């Protein structure tokens, strides 16, 4: 297993898991931010897997933002918009635009 694959897989298991507590789901957001910081180190395969999980999270944005809103106030998020996972409420409402593209390709 490559250096970052385990983190990617954990992230992937969380993007549509609504059975865990919202506190555990916020861990997913932090994990995604960590993966963003090391994206330049990811292999092509890791990037593709990460992007596929991102698409799943985007597809679940409305439900996940409601799940997280129990403990997280998206309106006070000061994370940059390029870290769209911290703004799932805006993603769900179509108020944020972005492109999913791998950085290293």
Secondary structure by P-SEA (a helix, b strand, c coil): ccccaaaaaaaaaccccccccaaaaaaaaaaaaaaaaacccccaaaaaaaaaaaaaaaaaaaaaaaaacccccccccccccccccccaaaaaaccbbbbbccccc
